[in-house]
Amino acid sequence: MKPVVVVHGGAGVIVHENAEGYRSGVKRAALRGYDILRQGGDAVTAVEEAVVVLEDDPHFNAGNGSVLNEEGDVEMDAIIMDGKDLSSGAVSAVRCIANPIKLARLVMEKTDHMLLTCEGASRFAKSQGIPEIPGETLISERSKERWKKNLNAGSKPNTTCQIGMGTVGAVAVDSQGNVACATSTGGLSNKMVGRVGDTACIGSGGYADNNIGAVSTTGHGESIMKVTLARLILHYMEQGMSLEEASDAGLNFMKTRVDGIGGVIAVNSAGEWTAKFSTKQMSWAAVKDENLHCGIYLGENEITPLPETV
């Protein structure tokens, strides 16, 4: 099997002056994941490390750069899933750690559970030696400005796809034919304390099954949860739809049934991939057959051959 990795930096509205930052970020993440696959690494590690790149980039709503809740704090969700045996790990409402996706993987591999939240997740992180960092180090100027703007407007939590602030995710197929997904987010700007969105929920924020494929989602979390978008797309594939048809069908159902918009990246067990979205933009990148693909706008697919060494 030829390895493939696809990443997204969130669906929403990306203003022109930030487009290059988003484009650069998803490219670096995809190349990081592909480098692991190219060296014989597994799909789970590839999606984890790709997401770490995006969590460390303040352009994205995950890790460093996460949006703020109603009290001005960062609370983050993440999920990872191994399509080989359907094992999964997730965390929700976690604070003061740099890379929630790494903690989600530890939940998958070191516990008998699938989801830890808030204080319990923090205790587990400490037991695993994950360093606690000051919460303010995760707050970017952009997320702080958005929080203040929403406060001044007396707004409810922003339930639309936010301008330039997107959940991140990755899907991959490794050389053994195993698939995996990972998704990470800071959630909705000015959300209620303790709010958990789609990202940490298996079947909504992501799903992976070697028999079908893997999906990572982004967009309005409550809408994604109502239709369990990731698993819905894989269900459509099980019914005989192509990867692209299933992704379009899932997004269309979410729009017509609950008026939700968002985006998805997906791979199937044959190593095919797609990136689809119903928002104005979504930053994404993919690597397969030594070619790097990327885009932000509908219909865009820039293709760059990779050098012999990445």
Summary of the structure (lengths in Angstrom):
residues: 310
radius of gyration: 17.3
end to end distance: 19.4
largest distance: 53.6
contacts: 1267
relative contact order: 0.19
helix: 34%
strand: 27%
